[in-house]
Amino acid sequence: MIVLGLKCYSHDTGAAIISDESGELRTHAISEARLNRRKHSFTYPLMAIDYCLKAMNLRSLDDIDLICFDRHMESWPEPGSQFGYSNALRRHHPRYDDNHRWNYLVEQSLKLDKAKVRWINHIDAHAASAYYVSPFDDAAILIAEGGTGIYHGTGTDLNIVDRIGYLSDTYRDGEKLPKRRDHFVNSSFFYDKVSENLGYDIFGAGQTMALAGYGHLFEAENSFSVDPDRFDDFIINHDKTIHGMTNAPVYDGDDSEKLVGNPWVSLARQAQDTLEEDVLYLAWLAKKKTHAKKICLAGGAALNCIINRKIIESGPFLDVYIQPAASDEGIPLGCALSGYYTGGGELRREMNDAYLGRPNDPGNLKDVAGKWQLSAKPASPKEVAEMLAAGKIIGRVAGGSEYGPRALGNRSILADPRPQEMKNKLNTQIKHREGFRPFAPSCLEDRPPPFFNSPRRSPFMVIAGSAHQSDREKVPAVTHADGTCRIQTVSRDQNADYYELIEAFGDLTDCYVLVNTSFNDREEPIVETYDDAASCFLRTGLDALYMDGVLMEKTNETPVLTPTDNNATTAARVEQVYSDLIEHYCDVDVYVNLATRLNEEESHSG
């Protein structure tokens, strides 16, 4: 059976594909943003669909047995459409690259057998994304994001205990309530509201968590009162909290460095403390209701590494599994998994690494070097380690890309964690982001550094560790203000080449740790292709590229690439790719006729 999972509505669209035809479960997945180079893309995932089909050597949606869509909202503008003709007519009001007209045209013209289509509830998809790839046969599943869910997984069955959100049916204690309860002012909404007060958009949770790490350096100043009576069984209602934030400070400056001080740090700390209390309560409730000894986590809150560590340390569960693509990027995988197992699929495969992308073709490396006039030569892990030990900052591309928001070595920027100035250099010259943002360490799973207090196994960089107080100056580039660090442990089985690079660096320096941050500039997604990597290389302060065993450096002939030039070239390329994909995957007559009708009606009404 071959199952395609799709998220086509709202942010972080994408695709995932599962096949058991080889006798084992094969999986590939990617977000549309990685391919169209638009961060948190809202675009209908034609590129991701094509990417996944090609990963399985398929040409058409006719080759798919089941197509499972994320039913992100269960109240639609019109039957059969998540976007709606009226929204397409007025083009909606785009955020980021949200274009309801284009999405509607693709949705209505896509060539697929509707008998193969199944709709998956958004929260159910999150739950499936975590449980079905975990090593557990009996576990509680907790989803905390715009919706809330508690589930109990046994074998290949995933049963709803509690669920609310996205205008879907509400469940309490395994029973569907006769009247739906709609409520969005939950813990996730509250955290986003504080992020907004700090000057960030709905994707600013990471910055809020980073700022909260400075809380011990400033006197606590509570800017609002958190409602102590917000808990109603599994429903957490922050209405009173939000309504009471009328006098909370709102940052409207353009210098993010000024956020490191009160009242901003206290605001972030209060948000973090409240979210921790909420999620730990939900984890306790999941234990109480399922009696399971293990738990799986997904939803946006599951990317909060501080909370994940506290769930582990609080003790109600013997083991915890966290989906690395816990945010909406993981929804396509959850849709595919849900469809596979409810459709009779029996094979299980633990997701012990997140490398679900397709490898690049090393045969293209010569063309990339020639295009950008870069020197290129094969290099061993030892040679690259020597460059890192000498202070060089290197972008690495290898194998399949990581699924989710964390770079785990295959699409990473790497550096030496020991120099005091390395953190500032990475933030200002490479990532072009706030100086208070921390960086993560990659270390060897079988040789964890003695100066870290962390879980022995943390392959997805979603659990906080800490550096011992007396040893923090040994690796200042990967130690946050409060001593925490979001550790990635690497085993030889998971990623042999990356393991050998860390090992080679450790053999040279006696420090078996590398700085690992995502390979991208501030306003773009993580790189996917060799060309993406070369483009980022030319626009940042990176010293070299290391791509599938080949080291590339700039020469006197290497051109200067500005962000403006890059954006224009990328936009033209992406537009052409989408045109080709519409011709391949859509009924062009339907697409053109519907577009003409919309344009004419818009012209008459204008």
C-alpha positions in Angstrom: 0.0 0.0 0.0 1.2 3.5 -0.9 -0.2 6.4 1.1 0.3 10.1 0.4 -0.3 12.6 3.3 -0.9 16.2 2.5 -1.2 19.5 4.4 -2.6 22.0 1.9 -4.2 24.7 4.1 -2.7 27.4 6.3 1.0 27.5 7.2 3.7 24.9 6.8 2.1 23.0 3.9 3.8 19.8 2.7 3.7 16.2 1.8 4.7 12.8 3.1 4.6 9.4 1.4 4.6 5.9 2.9 5.0 2.6 1.1 5.2 -1.0 2.3 5.6 -2.6 -1.1 9.2 -3.5 -0.6 8.3 -5.5 2.6 9.4 -2.7 4.9 8.0 0.7 5.6 9.7 3.4 3.4 9.0 7.0 4.2 9.8 10.4 2.7 8.5 13.8 3.7 9.2 17.5 3.2 7.6 20.8 3.7 6.8 23.1 0.8 8.9 25.8 2.3 12.1 23.8 1.8 11.4 23.7 -1.9 9.8 27.1 -2.8 12.2 28.9 -0.4 9.3 30.7 1.4 9.5 30.4 5.1 6.4 28.7 6.7 4.8 28.6 3.2 1.0 28.6 2.9 1.3 27.5 -0.8 -0.5 24.4 -2.1 2.2 21.8 -1.8 2.7 20.8 -5.5 6.5 20.8 -5.2 6.3 18.6 -2.1 3.9 16.2 -3.8 6.2 15.9 -6.8 9.2 15.5 -4.5 7.6 12.6 -2.6 6.4 10.8 -5.7 9.8 11.0 -7.3 11.3 9.6 -4.1 9.3 6.5 -4.7 9.9 6.5 -8.5 6.2 7.4 -9.2 4.9 9.7 -11.8 1.2 10.3 -11.1 -1.3 10.5 -8.3 -2.9 7.6 -10.0 -0.1 5.5 -8.6 -1.2 6.3 -5.0 -3.6 3.9 -3.2 -4.8 6.5 -0.6 -4.5 10.2 -0.4 -5.0 11.7 3.1 -5.6 15.4 3.6 -5.3 17.4 6.8 -8.7 18.7 7.6 -7.2 21.7 9.3 -10.6 23.5 9.9 -13.8 21.4 9.8 -16.0 24.3 8.8 -15.2 25.2 5.2 -16.2 28.1 3.0 -18.0 25.7 0.6 -18.4 21.9 0.3 -15.3 20.3 -1.1 -13.0 23.2 -0.7 -10.8 24.4 2.2 -10.3 27.8 0.4 -13.7 28.7 -1.2 -14.7 30.5 -4.3 -15.5 33.8 -2.5 -12.1 33.8 -0.9 -10.5 33.1 -4.2 -12.5 35.9 -5.8 -11.2 38.5 -3.4 -7.8 36.8 -3.2 -8.2 36.6 0.5 -5.8 38.8 2.5 -2.4 37.1 2.1 0.0 36.6 5.0 3.4 35.4 4.0 2.7 33.7 0.7 -0.9 32.9 1.4 -2.7 33.2 -1.9 -6.2 31.7 -1.7 -6.9 32.2 -5.4 -3.9 30.2 -6.5 -4.5 27.5 -3.9 -8.2 27.3 -4.8 -7.3 26.9 -8.5 -4.9 24.0 -7.8 -7.3 22.4 -5.4 -10.1 22.4 -7.9 -8.1 21.2 -10.8 -5.8 18.6 -9.2 -6.1 15.3 -11.1 -6.9 12.7 -8.5 -9.4 9.9 -7.8 -11.8 11.3 -5.2 -12.6 7.7 -4.1 -9.0 7.5 -2.8 -9.3 10.6 -0.7 -9.6 10.5 3.1 -9.8 13.5 5.4 -7.8 13.4 8.7 -8.6 15.6 11.7 -5.7 18.0 12.4 -5.2 17.0 16.0 -5.6 13.3 15.1 -2.8 13.7 12.5 -0.5 15.2 15.2 -1.2 12.2 17.4 -0.5 9.7 14.6 2.7 11.5 13.7 4.1 10.9 17.2 2.7 7.5 18.2 3.1 5.4 15.0 6.8 6.2 14.7 7.6 5.7 18.4 9.1 2.5 19.8 6.0 2.0 21.9 3.1 -0.5 21.6 1.2 1.1 24.5 1.5 4.8 25.2 -0.4 8.0 26.1 -0.2 10.7 23.4 -0.4 14.4 24.3 -1.0 17.1 21.7 -0.7 20.7 22.8 -1.0 23.5 20.2 -3.9 25.4 18.7 -6.0 22.3 19.6 -5.6 20.0 22.5 -5.7 16.2 22.5 -5.1 13.2 24.8 -5.0 9.8 23.1 -4.2 6.2 24.1 -2.3 4.1 21.6 -2.2 0.3 21.7 -0.7 -1.8 18.9 -1.8 -0.1 15.7 -4.9 1.4 17.4 -5.1 5.1 18.3 -8.0 6.0 20.5 -9.2 9.5 21.3 -9.6 10.2 25.0 -10.0 14.0 24.9 -10.0 16.4 22.0 -10.9 20.0 21.2 -10.1 22.4 18.5 -10.3 23.5 14.9 -14.2 23.3 14.8 -14.1 19.5 15.1 -16.1 17.2 17.3 -15.2 17.5 21.0 -14.4 14.3 22.9 -14.2 14.0 26.7 -13.1 10.7 28.3 -13.5 8.8 25.1 -17.1 10.0 24.4 -18.0 12.5 21.7 -20.0 15.3 23.2 -23.4 15.9 21.7 -22.6 19.6 21.3 -19.2 20.7 20.0 -17.2 23.0 22.2 -15.1 25.6 20.3 -12.3 27.2 22.2 -9.1 28.6 20.9 -7.8 30.8 23.8 -5.6 28.0 25.1 -2.0 27.7 26.3 -0.6 27.9 22.7 -2.7 31.0 21.9 -1.5 32.6 25.2 2.1 32.0 24.4 1.7 33.4 20.9 0.0 36.5 22.4 3.1 37.1 24.6 5.3 36.6 21.6 3.3 39.2 19.8 3.8 41.6 22.7 7.5 41.0 22.3 7.3 42.1 18.7 7.2 38.7 17.0 4.6 36.9 14.8 2.9 33.6 15.4 6.2 31.8 14.7 8.1 33.6 17.5 7.8 31.0 20.2 11.5 30.1 19.9 12.6 33.7 20.6 10.2 33.9 23.6 11.7 30.7 25.1 15.2 32.1 24.5 14.4 35.4 26.2 12.9 33.5 29.2 16.4 32.0 29.7 17.6 35.3 30.9 15.0 35.4 33.7 17.4 34.7 36.5 19.4 37.8 35.6 16.6 40.3 36.2 14.1 40.9 39.0 10.8 39.3 38.2 8.1 41.8 37.2 4.7 40.2 36.5 3.0 42.2 33.8 -0.4 40.5 34.2 -2.3 37.9 36.3 -2.6 34.4 35.1 -6.0 32.9 35.8 -5.6 30.2 38.5 -9.0 28.8 37.6 -8.2 28.2 33.9 -8.3 24.4 34.1 -11.5 22.6 33.1 -10.5 19.0 32.9 -8.4 18.9 29.7 -9.6 22.3 28.5 -7.3 25.1 29.5 -9.1 28.5 29.2 -6.9 31.6 29.1 -9.8 34.0 28.3 -9.4 35.9 31.6 -5.6 35.9 31.3 -5.7 37.4 27.8 -8.4 39.9 28.8 -6.3 41.0 31.7 -3.2 41.7 29.6 -4.5 45.2 28.6 -1.7 46.9 30.4 1.0 44.4 29.5 3.9 46.1 27.7 4.2 45.9 23.9 7.6 46.2 22.2 7.5 48.4 19.1 11.2 49.0 18.6 13.5 47.7 15.9 16.5 46.8 18.1 15.9 43.3 19.3 19.0 43.5 21.6 17.0 45.8 23.8 14.7 42.9 24.6 17.3 41.5 27.0 16.1 43.5 30.0 12.9 44.2 31.8 10.0 44.3 31.3 10.6 42.0 28.2 12.6 39.2 29.9 10.0 39.1 32.7 7.2 38.9 30.2 8.9 36.0 28.4 9.6 34.3 31.7 6.0 34.6 32.8 4.9 33.1 29.5 7.3 30.2 29.8 6.4 29.5 33.5 2.7 29.4 32.6 3.1 27.2 29.6 5.2 24.8 31.7 2.5 24.6 34.3 -0.2 24.0 31.7 1.7 21.3 29.7 2.8 19.5 32.9 -0.8 19.5 34.1 -1.9 17.9 30.8 0.8 15.3 31.0 -0.3 14.4 34.5 -3.9 14.2 33.2 -2.8 12.0 30.3 -1.2 9.6 32.8 -4.3 9.6 35.0 -6.7 8.9 32.2 -4.7 6.3 30.2 -2.6 4.7 33.0 0.1 4.3 30.3 3.7 4.1 31.4 5.0 5.9 28.3 4.1 9.1 26.5 4.4 10.5 23.0 4.4 14.3 22.4 3.5 16.4 19.3 2.0 19.8 18.6 3.9 23.1 18.7 4.4 23.0 22.5 6.4 19.8 22.0 9.2 21.9 20.5 9.7 23.6 23.8 12.8 21.7 25.0 12.7 23.1 28.6 9.2 21.7 29.1 10.1 18.3 27.5 12.9 17.9 30.0 10.6 18.8 32.9 8.1 16.1 31.7 10.9 13.6 31.8 12.1 14.7 35.2 8.6 15.0 36.8 8.4 11.2 36.8 4.9 10.1 35.7 6.3 8.2 32.7 9.1 5.7 32.2 9.9 6.9 28.7 9.0 9.8 26.4 9.1 10.0 22.6 8.9 13.4 20.9 8.1 13.8 17.2 11.0 15.9 15.7 8.5 17.5 13.3 6.2 18.2 16.2 4.8 21.5 14.7 2.5 21.6 11.7 5.4 20.6 9.5 4.7 17.0 10.8 1.1 17.0 9.8 1.6 15.4 6.4 3.4 12.5 8.0 0.6 12.1 10.5 -2.0 12.1 7.8 -0.1 9.4 5.9 0.4 7.3 9.0 -3.2 7.6 10.0 -4.4 6.5 6.6 -2.0 3.6 6.4 -3.0 2.1 9.8 -6.7 2.7 9.6 -6.5 1.3 6.0 -5.2 -2.0 7.3 -1.4 -1.4 7.3 0.5 -3.6 9.7 4.2 -2.8 9.4 5.8 -0.5 12.0 9.0 1.4 11.8 10.6 3.5 14.6 11.6 7.0 13.5 15.0 7.0 15.3 16.3 9.6 12.9 14.6 12.4 11.0 16.4 12.1 7.6 13.2 11.7 5.5 14.4 13.8 2.6 15.8 12.7 -0.7 19.6 12.8 -1.1 21.0 15.2 -3.7 22.8 13.7 -6.7 26.6 14.1 -6.1 27.0 14.1 -9.8 25.7 17.7 -9.7 28.4 19.0 -7.4 30.7 19.8 -10.3 28.0 21.9 -12.0 27.4 23.8 -8.7 31.1 24.6 -8.3 31.4 25.7 -11.9 28.2 27.9 -11.7 29.5 29.9 -8.8 33.3 29.6 -9.5 34.0 27.7 -6.3 37.1 25.5 -5.7 36.1 21.9 -5.1 38.0 18.9 -3.8 37.2 15.7 -1.9 37.9 16.1 1.9 38.0 13.7 4.8 36.3 14.3 8.1 39.7 14.9 9.6 40.5 17.7 7.1 37.2 19.4 7.8 37.7 19.0 11.5 41.0 20.7 11.3 39.3 23.7 9.6 36.6 23.8 12.3 39.3 23.6 15.0 41.0 26.6 13.4 37.8 28.7 13.8 36.3 28.2 10.4 32.5 28.1 10.1 31.3 25.4 7.6 27.9 24.6 6.0 27.3 20.9 5.6 24.9 19.2 3.2 24.8 15.4 3.2 22.3 12.6 2.5 18.6 13.2 3.0 17.4 16.3 4.7 15.9 16.4 8.2 12.1 16.5 8.6 11.0 19.3 10.9 12.5 22.6 12.1 15.7 21.2 13.6 18.9 20.7 11.5 20.5 17.5 12.7 23.8 17.5 10.8 22.7 16.9 7.2 21.6 20.6 6.5 23.7 22.2 9.3 26.1 25.1 9.9 28.9 23.8 12.0 31.5 25.5 14.2 33.8 25.1 17.2 31.9 25.6 20.5 35.0 26.7 22.5 35.7 30.3 21.4 33.9 32.9 23.5 33.1 35.0 20.5 31.7 32.2 18.3 28.1 32.7 19.4 28.1 36.4 18.5 29.9 35.7 15.2 27.3 33.1 14.2 24.4 35.4 15.1 25.7 38.5 13.5 27.7 37.4 10.4 26.0 34.1 9.5 22.4 33.9 10.8 21.8 37.7 10.9 19.5 37.3 13.9 19.1 38.4 17.5 22.3 38.1 19.6 20.4 36.6 22.5 19.5 33.5 20.5 21.3 30.3 21.7 23.0 27.6 19.6 22.8 23.8 20.1 25.6 21.2 20.5 25.9 18.0 18.7 27.9 15.3 20.6 28.5 11.5 20.4 25.8 9.4 21.9 28.3 6.8 23.2 30.7 9.4 24.5 28.7 12.3 26.0 30.9 15.1 27.3 31.3 15.0 31.1 30.4 18.7 31.4 26.8 18.1 30.1 23.9 17.0 32.3 21.5 15.7 29.7 19.6 12.7 28.5 21.9 10.0 27.2 19.9 9.8 24.0 18.5 12.9 22.4 18.7 12.5 18.6 16.2 15.2 17.7 17.4 18.3 19.6 14.1 18.6 21.5 15.2 18.0 25.1 17.1 20.6 27.2 20.2 19.6 29.0 22.6 21.8 31.0 26.2 22.4 31.3 27.7 22.1 34.8 28.3 25.5 36.4 32.1 25.1 36.7 32.4 23.9 33.0 30.2 26.4 31.1 33.2 28.4 29.8 34.5 25.2 28.1 31.7 25.4 25.5 30.3 29.0 25.7 28.9 29.0 22.2 26.4 26.2 23.0 25.5 27.2 26.6 22.5 29.6 27.0 22.4 32.3 29.6 20.8 30.0 32.2 23.2 27.2 31.5 20.8 25.2 29.4 21.6 23.6 26.0 19.4 21.8 23.5 21.6 18.8 22.9 21.6 16.5 19.9 23.2 13.1 20.5 24.5 11.4 17.3 25.1 7.6 17.0 27.0 5.9 14.3 23.9 4.0 13.3 21.9 7.1 12.8 24.4 9.2 10.8 27.8 7.6 10.4 29.4 10.4 8.4 28.3 13.1 10.9 29.4 10.9 13.8 32.9 10.6 12.2 33.2 14.3 11.7 32.4 15.0 15.4 34.7 12.2 16.4 37.5 13.7 14.3 37.0 17.1 15.8 37.1 15.6 19.3 40.3 13.6 18.5 42.0 16.9 17.5 40.7 19.1 20.4 39.6 16.7 23.1 36.2 18.4 22.8 33.7 15.9 21.2 31.1 18.6 20.6 30.3 20.8 17.6 28.0 23.8 17.3 25.1 22.8 15.1 22.6 25.4 13.8 20.3 25.2 10.8 21.8 25.9 7.4 19.9 29.1 6.5 19.9 32.8 6.6 17.4 34.7 8.8 14.5 35.1 6.3 14.7 31.7 4.6 13.9 28.1 5.3 16.7 25.5 5.9 18.5 24.7 2.6 17.5 21.6 0.7 19.7 21.4 -2.4 23.3 22.1 -3.3 22.2 25.2 -5.0 20.4 26.5 -2.0 23.5 25.9 0.1 25.8 27.6 -2.4 23.4 30.6 -2.5 23.4 30.9 1.3 27.2 30.5 1.3 27.6 33.5 -1.0 25.3 35.7 1.0 26.7 35.0 4.5 30.0 34.8 6.4 30.4 31.1 6.0 34.0 30.0 5.3 33.3 26.9 3.3 30.8 24.3 2.2 31.2 20.6 2.8 28.7 18.7 0.6 28.6 15.0 0.4 32.3 14.7 1.0 33.4 17.6 -1.3 34.9 20.7 0.2 34.1 24.0 -1.6 35.6 27.4 -1.0 35.4 30.8 -2.7 37.9 31.9 -5.3 38.8 35.3 -6.7 36.3 34.6 -9.5 33.3 33.8 -7.2 30.6 36.4 -7.8 28.9 38.5 -5.2 25.3 37.4 -4.6 23.0 39.9 -2.9 19.8 39.0 -1.2 17.9 41.0 -3.7 19.4 39.2 -6.7 18.9 35.9 -5.0 15.3 36.6 -4.3 14.5 37.6 -7.8 16.3 34.6 -9.3 14.6 32.2 -6.9 11.1 33.7 -7.5 11.5 33.3 -11.3 12.7 29.7 -10.9 9.9 28.8 -8.5 7.2 30.4 -10.8 8.5 28.3 -13.7 8.5 25.1 -11.6 4.9 25.7 -10.4 3.8 26.2 -14.0 5.4 22.9 -15.0 3.8 21.1 -12.1 0.3 22.5 -12.8 0.7 21.2 -16.3 1.7 17.7 -15.0 -0.6 17.3 -12.0 -3.7 19.5 -12.8 -6.4 19.5 -15.4 -5.2 22.6 -17.3 -8.5 23.3 -18.9 -10.3 23.3 -15.5 -7.5 25.5 -14.1 -7.5 28.0 -17.0 -11.3 28.3 -17.2 -11.8 28.8 -13.5 -9.0 31.4 -13.4 -10.6 33.2 -16.3 -14.0 33.2 -14.6 -12.4 34.6 -11.4 -10.5 37.3 -13.2 -13.5 38.4 -15.2 -15.8 38.5 -12.1 -13.1 40.4 -10.2 -12.8 42.9 -13.0 -16.5 43.5 -13.2 -16.9 43.9 -9.5 -13.8 46.2 -9.3 
